[in-house]
Amino acid sequence: MFDISKFRVVNDFPKPGIKFYDITTVMNDATAFQEAFNILLEHAKAMKPDVIVGLESRGFFFAPALALALGLPFVPVRKAGKLPYKTYRATYHLEYGDESIEMHVDAMKPGQRVLVFDDILATGGTASATVELLKNFSPSFIAVQFLMEIGALDGRKKLPKEVVDDVQCLLTV
């Protein structure tokens, strides 16, 4: 199991009462970064995806590398207004406000097997909104993968079970 001590915990960020798990400390430790990546890669291989979808912004640290290692395309899901072409949009609630995310309307082909990656599963809002975006492409399989899950926030329970085939987390706190 991956070691939780590799993460820095910052209290009251981005607002009072929020406990923020900082993954940059994992990436600052080359051994921990490689270990985490290797585990994520093995899990990703087992899912046999056709495309890797990464969520802005911290999902971008691992998702493109997973796509390259697997020889697959990478599709970014970005905050509203950041993509230059026509997009699908979904809005969701975070523990500290509302956000909207988008992906290009031509980012994927119908029927593909999709692996979605984000750094942390907290309330499940971002991942659920991403799954809503993916429904526009009628994927044959959707898996979501996270570096960490904050179990007390029950984000896993909020993911749409009718379309999410697999949820994997490197560790749960």
N, CA, C and O of each residue as an XYZ file, in Angstrom:
692
protein
N       0.839     -1.186      0.000
C       0.000      0.000      0.000
C       0.878      1.241      0.000
O       1.955      1.242      0.596
N       0.432      2.278     -0.653
C       1.181      3.522     -0.751
C       1.144      4.251      0.588
O       0.152      4.163      1.310
N       2.209      4.964      0.924
C       2.400      5.587      2.230
C       1.781      6.992      2.288
O       2.186      7.883      1.542
N       0.811      7.178      3.169
C       0.125      8.459      3.333
C       1.079      9.561      3.778
O       0.819     10.738      3.525
N       2.167      9.206      4.431
C       3.096     10.233      4.923
C       3.768     10.989      3.780
O       4.408     12.013      4.018
N       3.637     10.513      2.569
C       4.226     11.206      1.412
C       3.426     12.449      1.028
O       3.919     13.289      0.275
N       2.199     12.578      1.535
C       1.347     13.724      1.239
C       1.488     14.773      2.344
O       1.612     14.442      3.523
N       1.465     16.031      1.939
C       1.431     17.124      2.921
C      -0.033     17.479      3.141
O      -0.796     17.593      2.182
N      -0.427     17.652      4.393
C      -1.788     18.064      4.723
C      -1.737     19.536      5.137
O      -0.994     19.916      6.043
N      -2.544     20.356      4.453
C      -2.601     21.785      4.747
C      -4.004     22.097      5.262
O      -4.989     21.952      4.538
N      -4.081     22.520      6.496
C      -5.375     22.851      7.093
C      -5.839     24.235      6.651
O      -5.036     25.137      6.415
N      -7.157     24.373      6.547
C      -7.799     25.646      6.222
C      -7.405     26.192      4.848
O      -7.243     27.400      4.677
N      -7.251     25.294      3.868
C      -6.972     25.710      2.491
C      -7.896     24.959      1.555
O      -8.009     23.739      1.682
N      -8.548     25.605      0.643
C      -8.485     27.023      0.270
C      -9.353     27.933      1.116
O      -9.374     29.145      0.900
N     -10.079     27.360      2.089
C     -10.852     28.203      3.005
C     -10.914     27.512      4.358
O     -10.638     26.315      4.443
N     -11.268     28.226      5.413
C     -11.310     27.626      6.753
C     -12.193     26.376      6.794
O     -13.282     26.338      6.221
N     -11.690     25.364      7.488
C     -12.428     24.123      7.664
C     -12.098     23.044      6.650
O     -12.492     21.891      6.828
N     -11.381     23.396      5.587
C     -11.010     22.416      4.557
C      -9.619     21.877      4.869
O      -8.695     22.635      5.165
N      -9.488     20.565      4.799
C      -8.191     19.906      4.941
C      -7.732     19.531      3.532
O      -8.343     18.679      2.887
N      -6.658     20.166      3.051
C      -6.178     19.998      1.683
C      -5.019     19.003      1.663
O      -4.038     19.173      2.387
N      -5.135     17.967      0.834
C      -4.065     16.982      0.679
C      -3.231     17.386     -0.529
O      -3.705     17.353     -1.664
N      -1.990     17.765     -0.271
C      -1.082     18.278     -1.287
C      -0.276     17.131     -1.886
O       0.513     16.489     -1.193
N      -0.478     16.877     -3.181
C       0.231     15.770     -3.832
C       1.593     16.183     -4.370
O       2.347     15.334     -4.845
N       1.925     17.478     -4.306
C       3.225     17.892     -4.840
C       4.374     17.285     -4.049
O       5.467     17.112     -4.588
N       4.148     16.962     -2.792
C       5.215     16.343     -1.998
C       5.499     14.915     -2.473
O       6.620     14.425     -2.342
N       4.481     14.253     -3.025
C       4.712     12.926     -3.632
C       5.604     13.089     -4.854
O       6.542     12.318     -5.059
N       5.302     14.096     -5.661
C       6.069     14.302     -6.890
C       7.470     14.843     -6.623
O       8.353     14.706     -7.469
N       7.685     15.453     -5.466
C       9.018     15.937     -5.098
C       9.930     14.816     -4.621
O      11.132     15.021     -4.450
N       9.375     13.653     -4.408
C      10.138     12.480     -3.985
C      10.123     11.504     -5.166
O       9.126     10.819     -5.392
N      11.216     11.443     -5.909
C      11.254     10.654     -7.149
C      10.877      9.194     -6.919
O      10.208      8.590     -7.758
N      11.296      8.625     -5.798
C      10.973      7.230     -5.512
C       9.472      7.059     -5.277
O       8.857      6.135     -5.809
N       8.891      7.947     -4.485
C       7.449      7.874     -4.217
C       6.647      8.140     -5.486
O       5.637      7.480     -5.732
N       7.085      9.091     -6.283
C       6.405      9.426     -7.530
C       6.405      8.219     -8.467
O       5.376      7.878     -9.051
N       7.556      7.580     -8.605
C       7.652      6.402     -9.473
C       6.816      5.249     -8.936
O       6.155      4.549     -9.702
N       6.845      5.050     -7.620
C       6.047      3.980     -7.007
C       4.559      4.196     -7.260
O       3.850      3.275     -7.666
N       4.091      5.418     -7.016
C       2.681      5.732     -7.241
C       2.324      5.527     -8.709
O       1.299      4.920     -9.020
N       3.160      6.029     -9.607
C       2.886      5.898    -11.033
C       2.835      4.432    -11.453
O       1.945      4.036    -12.206
N       3.766      3.636    -10.982
C       3.796      2.213    -11.355
C       2.523      1.480    -10.922
O       1.984      0.666    -11.672
N       2.052      1.771     -9.725
C       0.821      1.134     -9.240
C      -0.369      1.582    -10.083
O      -1.182      0.760    -10.506
N      -0.468      2.890    -10.324
C      -1.560      3.416    -11.151
C      -1.515      2.818    -12.555
O      -2.557      2.487    -13.120
N      -0.322      2.680    -13.117
C      -0.168      2.138    -14.461
C      -0.633      0.679    -14.526
O      -1.309      0.288    -15.477
N      -0.281     -0.109    -13.541
C      -0.707     -1.515    -13.537
C      -2.226     -1.620    -13.444
O      -2.837     -2.444    -14.123
N      -2.832     -0.785    -12.603
C      -4.294     -0.774    -12.510
C      -4.910     -0.323    -13.836
O      -5.909     -0.886    -14.285
N      -4.316      0.683    -14.452
C      -4.830      1.195    -15.726
C      -4.752      0.129    -16.820
O      -5.697     -0.038    -17.590
N      -3.642     -0.583    -16.891
C      -3.488     -1.657    -17.892
C      -4.602     -2.688    -17.756
O      -5.146     -3.158    -18.755
N      -4.937     -3.035    -16.525
C      -5.950     -4.060    -16.273
C      -7.333     -3.633    -16.762
O      -8.171     -4.483    -17.062
N      -7.577     -2.339    -16.843
C      -8.880     -1.836    -17.289
C      -9.012     -1.814    -18.810
O     -10.116     -1.668    -19.334
N      -7.909     -1.956    -19.509
C      -7.895     -1.985    -20.978
C      -8.643     -0.798    -21.613
O      -9.545     -0.991    -22.428
N      -8.256      0.433    -21.229
C      -8.941      1.591    -21.805
C      -8.497      1.861    -23.245
O      -7.440      1.411    -23.689
N      -9.344      2.613    -23.957
C      -9.006      3.111    -25.287
C      -8.513      4.548    -25.220
O      -7.835      5.025    -26.130
N      -8.860      5.238    -24.130
C      -8.536      6.653    -23.967
C      -8.413      6.968    -22.481
O      -9.111      6.391    -21.647
N      -7.503      7.903    -22.165
C      -7.332      8.369    -20.788
C      -7.847      9.799    -20.714
O      -7.440     10.649    -21.505
N      -8.735     10.065    -19.772
C      -9.283     11.392    -19.551
C      -8.707     11.906    -18.234
O      -8.784     11.227    -17.210
N      -8.134     13.099    -18.265
C      -7.554     13.688    -17.063
C      -8.247     14.979    -16.697
O      -8.600     15.773    -17.568
N      -8.446     15.191    -15.392
C      -9.152     16.361    -14.906
C      -8.189     17.453    -14.472
O      -7.186     17.207    -13.802
N      -8.535     18.681    -14.884
C      -7.745     19.850    -14.491
C      -7.897     20.051    -12.989
O      -9.009     19.888    -12.486
N      -6.913     20.375    -12.285
C      -5.588     20.578    -12.816
C      -4.636     19.473    -12.356
O      -3.707     19.105    -13.075
N      -4.871     18.958    -11.176
C      -3.895     18.005    -10.641
C      -3.989     16.633    -11.287
O      -3.055     15.838    -11.184
N      -5.092     16.345    -11.948
C      -5.169     15.113    -12.730
C      -4.221     15.139    -13.911
O      -3.856     14.095    -14.452
N      -3.819     16.354    -14.311
C      -2.882     16.498    -15.429
C      -1.471     16.042    -15.066
O      -0.648     15.843    -15.960
N      -1.176     15.874    -13.795
C       0.159     15.421    -13.402
C       0.394     13.956    -13.763
O       1.521     13.571    -14.076
N      -0.657     13.135    -13.724
C      -0.504     11.707    -13.968
C      -1.161     11.220    -15.251
O      -0.604     10.363    -15.936
N      -2.323     11.744    -15.588
C      -3.097     11.212    -16.716
C      -2.339     11.228    -18.052
O      -2.350     10.212    -18.746
N      -1.689     12.317    -18.442
C      -0.965     12.281    -19.723
C       0.166     11.250    -19.729
O       0.426     10.608    -20.746
N       0.831     11.100    -18.587
C       1.915     10.108    -18.499
C       1.355      8.691    -18.609
O       1.963      7.832    -19.248
N       0.204      8.442    -17.990
C      -0.441      7.133    -18.124
C      -0.800      6.875    -19.582
O      -0.582      5.778    -20.095
N      -1.354      7.891    -20.249
C      -1.716      7.750    -21.659
C      -0.479      7.431    -22.506
O      -0.517      6.533    -23.348
N       0.591      8.151    -22.288
C       1.823      7.896    -23.052
C       2.359      6.487    -22.794
O       2.745      5.783    -23.727
N       2.380      6.083    -21.529
C       2.902      4.758    -21.180
C       2.073      3.640    -21.801
O       2.595      2.565    -22.095
N       0.778      3.892    -22.000
C      -0.111      2.886    -22.577
C      -0.291      3.055    -24.084
O      -0.968      2.250    -24.724
N       0.316      4.103    -24.655
C       0.179      4.357    -26.085
C      -1.231      4.760    -26.479
O      -1.717      4.394    -27.549
N      -1.891      5.528    -25.595
C      -3.289      5.912    -25.800
C      -3.431      7.426    -25.899
O      -2.550      8.166    -25.463
N      -4.543      7.887    -26.475
C      -4.795      9.322    -26.486
C      -5.145      9.837    -25.094
O      -5.685      9.116    -24.255
N      -4.820     11.103    -24.881
C      -5.150     11.808    -23.642
C      -6.192     12.872    -23.962
O      -6.037     13.627    -24.922
N      -7.253     12.934    -23.163
C      -8.306     13.929    -23.328
C      -8.380     14.767    -22.053
O      -8.620     14.232    -20.971
N      -8.173     16.092    -22.179
C      -8.290     16.941    -20.993
C      -9.730     17.358    -20.722
O     -10.492     17.652    -21.644
N     -10.082     17.379    -19.455
C     -11.320     17.997    -18.983
C     -10.860     19.226    -18.224
O     -10.107     19.135    -17.254
N     -11.334     20.394    -18.690
C     -10.823     21.653    -18.147
C     -11.937     22.497    -17.549
O     -13.123     22.271    -17.793
N     -11.522     23.463    -16.768
C     -12.468     24.433    -16.220
C     -13.087     25.206    -17.377
O     -12.466     25.380    -18.425
N     -14.319     25.667    -17.174
C     -15.075     26.357    -18.215
C     -14.288     27.530    -18.795
O     -13.667     28.311    -18.074
N     -14.338     27.626    -20.132
C     -13.708     28.740    -20.824
C     -12.246     28.545    -21.178
O     -11.636     29.453    -21.742
N     -11.657     27.388    -20.868
C     -10.232     27.158    -21.115
C      -9.952     26.410    -22.413
O      -8.813     26.402    -22.882
N     -10.963     25.783    -23.002
C     -10.758     25.026    -24.238
C     -11.176     25.878    -25.438
O     -12.174     26.595    -25.365
N     -10.418     25.809    -26.550
C     -10.637     26.731    -27.662
C     -11.732     26.353    -28.656
O     -12.105     27.179    -29.488
N     -12.253     25.139    -28.595
C     -13.204     24.677    -29.596
C     -14.568     24.463    -28.936
O     -14.728     24.747    -27.749
N     -15.539     23.970    -29.682
C     -16.872     23.675    -29.145
C     -16.748     22.643    -28.029
O     -15.955     21.705    -28.115
N     -17.548     22.835    -26.978
C     -17.437     21.949    -25.818
C     -18.791     21.492    -25.301
O     -19.829     22.100    -25.564
N     -18.738     20.392    -24.554
C     -19.826     20.000    -23.668
C     -19.467     20.566    -22.307
O     -18.287     20.666    -21.972
N     -20.483     20.943    -21.504
C     -20.237     21.532    -20.189
C     -21.080     20.835    -19.137
O     -22.221     20.448    -19.391
N     -20.501     20.679    -17.947
C     -21.223     20.159    -16.783
C     -20.861     21.015    -15.572
O     -19.717     21.446    -15.431
N     -21.832     21.256    -14.707
C     -21.617     22.038    -13.492
C     -21.797     21.122    -12.285
O     -22.645     20.229    -12.291
N     -20.999     21.350    -11.261
C     -21.033     20.509    -10.067
C     -20.726     21.350     -8.842
O     -20.301     22.500     -8.954
N     -20.943     20.768     -7.675
C     -20.711     21.457     -6.413
C     -19.488     20.868     -5.708
O     -19.386     19.656     -5.521
N     -18.575     21.739     -5.326
C     -17.426     21.366     -4.495
C     -17.764     21.662     -3.042
O     -18.780     22.294     -2.751
N     -16.912     21.205     -2.133
C     -17.157     21.506     -0.729
C     -16.982     22.993     -0.435
O     -17.325     23.449      0.656
N     -16.451     23.759     -1.399
C     -16.258     25.199     -1.187
C     -16.774     26.046     -2.353
O     -16.265     27.146     -2.571
N     -17.776     25.563     -3.115
C     -18.377     26.372     -4.177
C     -18.753     25.565     -5.404
O     -18.494     24.363     -5.464
N     -19.361     26.219     -6.383
C     -19.745     25.575     -7.641
C     -18.691     25.811     -8.709
O     -18.023     26.845     -8.719
N     -18.545     24.844     -9.607
C     -17.599     24.912    -10.726
C     -18.262     24.324    -11.957
O     -19.228     23.568    -11.853
N     -17.739     24.673    -13.118
C     -18.145     24.046    -14.373
C     -16.899     23.525    -15.069
O     -15.832     24.135    -15.006
N     -17.052     22.392    -15.729
C     -15.964     21.799    -16.498
C     -16.438     21.549    -17.916
O     -17.638     21.469    -18.178
N     -15.480     21.426    -18.833
C     -15.801     21.219    -20.236
C     -14.825     20.249    -20.872
O     -13.705     20.051    -20.401
N     -15.295     19.645    -21.971
C     -14.418     18.875    -22.840
C     -14.874     19.100    -24.267
O     -16.049     19.363    -24.524
N     -13.933     18.995    -25.191
C     -14.266     19.214    -26.596
C     -15.307     18.208    -27.090
O     -15.306     17.047    -26.681
N     -16.187     18.666    -27.970
C     -17.251     17.808    -28.492
C     -16.707     16.693    -29.385
O     -17.391     15.697    -29.621
N     -15.489     16.855    -29.878
C     -14.883     15.830    -30.732
C     -13.717     15.115    -30.054
O     -12.851     14.557    -30.728
N     -13.694     15.133    -28.727
C     -12.559     14.600    -27.968
C     -12.458     13.076    -28.016
O     -11.372     12.520    -27.855
N     -13.577     12.406    -28.235
C     -13.598     10.940    -28.200
C     -14.529     10.406    -29.272
O     -15.286     11.144    -29.903
N     -14.446      9.093    -29.453
C     -15.345      8.401    -30.369
C     -16.383      7.630    -29.544
O     -16.089      7.198    -28.429
N     -17.582      7.459    -30.083
C     -18.594      6.670    -29.369
C     -18.115      5.233    -29.135
O     -17.412      4.652    -29.962
N     -18.512      4.685    -27.997
C     -18.238      3.283    -27.704
C     -16.867      2.980    -27.130
O     -16.541      1.811    -26.921
N     -16.060      3.987    -26.870
C     -14.720      3.718    -26.339
C     -14.753      3.326    -24.862
O     -15.687      3.652    -24.129
N     -13.703      2.618    -24.455
C     -13.464      2.301    -23.044
C     -12.645      3.456    -22.474
O     -11.594      3.807    -23.011
N     -13.137      4.045    -21.377
C     -12.552      5.279    -20.853
C     -12.029      5.076    -19.439
O     -12.703      4.499    -18.585
N     -10.824      5.560    -19.212
C     -10.271      5.645    -17.860
C     -10.141      7.123    -17.519
O      -9.419      7.863    -18.188
N     -10.847      7.547    -16.470
C     -10.798      8.913    -15.978
C      -9.832      8.947    -14.806
O      -9.912      8.113    -13.904
N      -8.912      9.921    -14.819
C      -7.986     10.050    -13.696
C      -8.095     11.436    -13.080
O      -8.135     12.449    -13.778
N      -8.142     11.452    -11.743
C      -8.001     12.684    -10.972
C      -7.200     12.348     -9.725
O      -7.072     11.184     -9.346
N      -6.672     13.369     -9.103
C      -5.780     13.130     -7.975
C      -6.505     12.633     -6.742
O      -6.083     11.652     -6.130
N      -7.617     13.312     -6.357
C      -8.266     12.977     -5.090
C      -9.781     12.877     -5.260
O     -10.411     13.755     -5.850
N     -10.345     11.806     -4.738
C     -11.794     11.655     -4.668
C     -12.243     12.193     -3.317
O     -11.995     11.581     -2.277
N     -12.903     13.340     -3.345
C     -13.400     13.947     -2.112
C     -14.923     13.807     -2.094
O     -15.438     12.770     -1.676
N     -15.641     14.822     -2.536
C     -17.106     14.770     -2.527
C     -17.670     14.022     -3.732
O     -18.845     13.654     -3.738
N     -16.847     13.797     -4.742
C     -17.293     13.099     -5.948
C     -17.877     14.015     -7.007
O     -18.277     13.545     -8.072
N     -17.936     15.310     -6.740
C     -18.545     16.258     -7.667
C     -17.851     16.341     -9.014
O     -18.505     16.271    -10.054
N     -16.542     16.489     -9.004
C     -15.804     16.636    -10.257
C     -15.879     15.358    -11.076
O     -16.121     15.404    -12.282
N     -15.675     14.230    -10.436
C     -15.723     12.948    -11.158
C     -17.126     12.687    -11.710
O     -17.269     12.222    -12.840
N     -18.156     12.982    -10.921
C     -19.526     12.780    -11.394
C     -19.842     13.673    -12.585
O     -20.481     13.232    -13.541
N     -19.398     14.927    -12.533
C     -19.618     15.843    -13.652
C     -18.871     15.350    -14.897
O     -19.373     15.475    -16.013
N     -17.698     14.802    -14.707
C     -16.940     14.262    -15.842
C     -17.678     13.088    -16.461
O     -17.753     12.977    -17.685
N     -18.223     12.212    -15.629
C     -19.001     11.080    -16.142
C     -20.201     11.599    -16.938
O     -20.546     11.030    -17.973
N     -20.838     12.672    -16.466
C     -21.947     13.267    -17.218
C     -21.477     13.739    -18.589
O     -22.180     13.551    -19.582
N     -20.303     14.348    -18.652
C     -19.747     14.768    -19.944
C     -19.509     13.563    -20.851
O     -19.795     13.608    -22.047
N     -18.986     12.495    -20.273
C     -18.657     11.300    -21.057
C     -19.895     10.647    -21.663
O     -19.810     10.021    -22.720
N     -21.035     10.786    -21.008
C     -22.269     10.185    -21.541
C     -22.571     10.688    -22.953
O     -23.238      9.995    -23.721
N     -22.088     11.889    -23.306
C     -22.284     12.422    -24.649
C     -21.628     11.552    -25.716
O     -21.979     11.642    -26.892
N     -20.678     10.710    -25.315
C     -19.941      9.856    -26.242
C     -20.368      8.387    -26.180
O     -19.807      7.554    -26.891
N     -21.340      8.065    -25.351
C     -21.828      6.685    -25.194
C     -20.690      5.681    -25.032
O     -20.593      4.732    -25.809
N     -19.828      5.877    -24.034
C     -18.713      4.934    -23.848
C     -19.223      3.539    -23.483
O     -20.292      3.386    -22.892
N     -18.438      2.534    -23.847
C     -18.810      1.160    -23.522
C     -18.374      0.777    -22.108
O     -18.858     -0.210    -21.554
N     -17.459      1.557    -21.523
C     -16.894      1.243    -20.206
C     -16.333      2.537    -19.640
O     -15.680      3.295    -20.358
N     -16.580      2.799    -18.360
C     -15.975      3.950    -17.684
C     -15.384      3.469    -16.366
O     -16.075      2.878    -15.536
N     -14.106      3.731    -16.194
C     -13.443      3.491    -14.914
C     -12.899      4.828    -14.428
O     -12.512      5.675    -15.233
N     -12.870      5.013    -13.126
C     -12.269      6.210    -12.553
C     -11.183      5.774    -11.588
O     -11.333      4.810    -10.838
N     -10.091      6.512    -11.632
C      -8.915      6.173    -10.842
C      -8.426      7.437    -10.136
O      -8.389      8.521    -10.718
N      -8.052      7.268     -8.869
C      -7.593      8.386     -8.048
C      -6.326      7.982     -7.314
O      -6.097      6.807     -7.027
N      -5.516      8.975     -7.020
C      -4.358      8.762     -6.172
C      -4.819      8.490     -4.741
O      -4.294      7.603     -4.067
N      -5.823      9.275     -4.279
C      -6.285      9.176     -2.900
C      -7.796      9.385     -2.828
O      -8.378     10.125     -3.622
N      -8.407      8.721     -1.867
C      -9.819      8.923     -1.562
C      -9.948      9.396     -0.115
O      -9.343      8.821      0.789
N     -10.728     10.433      0.091
C     -11.040     10.888      1.448
C     -12.352     10.208      1.826
O     -13.434     10.707      1.518
N     -12.242      9.075      2.490
C     -13.383      8.203      2.746
C     -14.527      8.854      3.489
O     -15.686      8.558      3.199
N     -14.244      9.730      4.437
C     -15.287     10.347      5.254
C     -16.235     11.235      4.448
O     -17.340     11.528      4.905
N     -15.819     11.665      3.261
C     -16.665     12.547      2.446
C     -17.621     11.774      1.542
O     -18.462     12.377      0.874
N     -17.503     10.448      1.512
C     -18.426      9.574      0.769
C     -18.558      9.896     -0.721
O     -19.618      9.677     -1.307
N     -17.505     10.405     -1.329
C     -17.552     10.735     -2.749
C     -17.819      9.546     -3.649
O     -18.457      9.688     -4.693
N     -17.344      8.385     -3.263
C     -17.553      7.167     -4.065
C     -19.039      6.869     -4.233
O     -19.473      6.430     -5.298
N     -19.816      7.110     -3.176
C     -21.260      6.848     -3.224
C     -21.991      7.786     -4.168
O     -23.100      7.483     -4.609
N     -21.379      8.923     -4.483
C     -22.031      9.907     -5.344
C     -21.742      9.683     -6.827
O     -22.353     10.329     -7.678
N     -20.825      8.784     -7.144
C     -20.528      8.506     -8.549
C     -21.691      7.732     -9.163
O     -22.230      6.826     -8.528
N     -22.084      8.075    -10.392
C     -23.234      7.414    -11.018
C     -22.975      5.926    -11.285
O     -22.280      5.570    -12.236
N     -23.531      5.081    -10.454
C     -23.283      3.645    -10.516
C     -23.751      3.005    -11.814
O     -23.218      1.973    -12.225
N     -24.751      3.614    -12.470
C     -25.271      3.023    -13.699
C     -24.282      3.106    -14.857
O     -24.436      2.393    -15.848
N     -23.274      3.962    -14.749
C     -22.313      4.063    -15.852
C     -20.862      3.867    -15.434
O     -19.995      3.685    -16.289
N     -20.586      3.901    -14.140
C     -19.201      3.721    -13.685
C     -18.969      2.242    -13.402
O     -19.576      1.660    -12.503
N     -18.071      1.647    -14.198
C     -17.816      0.221    -14.082
C     -16.791     -0.129    -13.017
O     -16.820     -1.232    -12.471
N     -15.879      0.798    -12.713
C     -14.813      0.487    -11.781
C     -14.314      1.791    -11.138
O     -14.210      2.817    -11.811
N     -14.006      1.745     -9.835
C     -13.415      2.868     -9.118
C     -12.194      2.338     -8.377
O     -12.289      1.380     -7.609
N     -11.058      2.961     -8.611
C      -9.841      2.539     -7.935
C      -9.148      3.725     -7.308
O      -9.068      4.798     -7.906
N      -8.640      3.528     -6.088
C      -7.885      4.550     -5.377
C      -6.604      3.915     -4.850
O      -6.616      2.796     -4.338
N      -5.515      4.637     -4.981
C      -4.240      4.133     -4.493
C      -4.271      3.969     -2.971
O      -3.735      2.998     -2.435
N      -4.901      4.922     -2.279
C      -5.071      4.800     -0.836
C      -6.277      5.598     -0.393
O      -6.723      6.516     -1.081
N      -6.804      5.231      0.774
C      -7.957      5.917      1.356
C      -7.572      6.429      2.737
O      -6.965      5.720      3.540
N      -7.945      7.683      2.989
C      -7.697      8.272      4.319
C      -9.020      8.590      4.962
O      -9.057      9.093      6.085
